[in-house]
Amino acid sequence: MWPGNEVLRDQRITCTTTDPLVACLFGVECRNHGHAAILMAREDLFLGAIGPSNHFVVIDAAINLMIPPEDFARKAERILEVDEVLRILAEIGFDQVPIRIRDKWALREALIGSYEARHRLSEEQLRQFETRIPGEGP
């Protein structure tokens, strides 16, 4: 598994998001560099590690954790394939998520565009997403 951006590893910061659609967009772009997956972890495991917000908090639903990426990866409870997340998102109404994003610039455009279109999961959609994760459910 990729250990994370070298600068963020040195600073012991892991950038995360609370929105599966945002995570999926990052995962789609990461496929340009090899295998990509989306790590999921419970928020309560990291309450003491939440760092200051930055300008990505609104568009990316970002939460910065003051831990190295490999620590986050070790605590992640689920690893989902990007195509699986795309399928789940389509099932709950997000069927226009791109399956290819050519570079970081296009990723920023996709994130901004989806934010401006109000494509972020509501609490109900988050519950629906969680019930569709293989091995999860009520």
N, C-alpha and C positions, 0 to 999 in steps of 0.2 A: 504494500500500500504506500502511496506517495506520502512522504512525511510533512508536506506543507511547504509553503513559500519560505525560502531561506531567511528573508528579513523577519517574517512573523515568527519563525522558529527562534531566531536570535532574541527577539523581543518577548518571547513567550506569550504570544497572542494567537487565539483561534477565533476567526470570524465565523459566526453562525447566523442563522435566520430562524424566525418562528414560522415562516410560511413555506409550505412544501412547493408551491409554484416557483418561488424565488430559488429555492435549493435546486429544483429541477432545471431551471434556466442555466444556473452555474454548471450543473452536471452535463447538460447538453454541450456547452462550450468546452468543458474539460475533455470531452470525447475526442477533440482535435489532437490531444496529446497522449492518447492511449485509453485504456479502460477507465471508466468513470463510474462511481457509485455514490449514493447519497446515504450519509450516516445519520441515524436518528438516535437521540438520547433524551431522557427525561430532564426537564428543567431543574427539578429539585436536586439533582446530583451536582449542580454547578452554581447554586445560589451564592456561595461564598466567593466565587471566582468571576462574577460579572464585573466587567470593567466599564470605563466611561464610554458614553455614546460618541459617535462621530457623525459626519454628514450623510452617511449611508443608512442611518436608523430609519428614516421615513421611507425611502424608495425600496430598500432591501429588507425591511423589517429586521434589521441587523441587531445582533447582540454580540458584543465582543467579550470573549472569555480570556482571562489573564492566566492561561495555561498553554503549554506547547500543544500543537496539533496532535502529536502522538498520544498525549494524555486523553484528549477528547476521543480519539479513535478507540482507545482501550476501553473507555466507559460507554461507548455507543452500544445501544441494545440491539439495533437493527442495522443491517446494510442492505439497501434496496438498489436494484439495478435501475438505471435511468429509464429504460423502456417500460419497466413495471410502474414507475411513478407517472410517466406519460399516460399509460393506460388508465390508471386510477384517476388522474386528473380529468381525462376525457369522460370517464363515467360520471363524474360529478359536475360536468358542464364546462370544463376548460379544454375544449377540443381543438383550440387554435394555437396551442403551445408549439413553437417550432421544434423540429426534430434535428435541425442542424443550425449552429450559430458559428459563423466563420472565424471570428476573432474577438478579442476583448472589447474592441470598439462596438462591434455588433451586439455583444452581450450587454453593454451599458445601454445601447439603444433599445434592446428588448426589455430590459428591466424598467427603464423609464417609460417606454410605451405601454407596458402592462400595468404599471402603476397609474399612469394617466387614464387608462381605460378602466380603472378600478378593479383590476383582476388580481385580487388578493382573497384568500379564503376567509369566509366568515366563520364564526364559531360553529355553526351548524355544518358547514362544509368541512371544517377540520374534523368534526366527529365522523362524518361520512367517510372522509379519507382514511382515518384511523381504523374504521371497521372493515375496510377493504384491503388492508395490509395482510398479506398471507401470514397465517398463524395468529393474527389478532382477532378481536371481536368482542362482543358483549359476553 
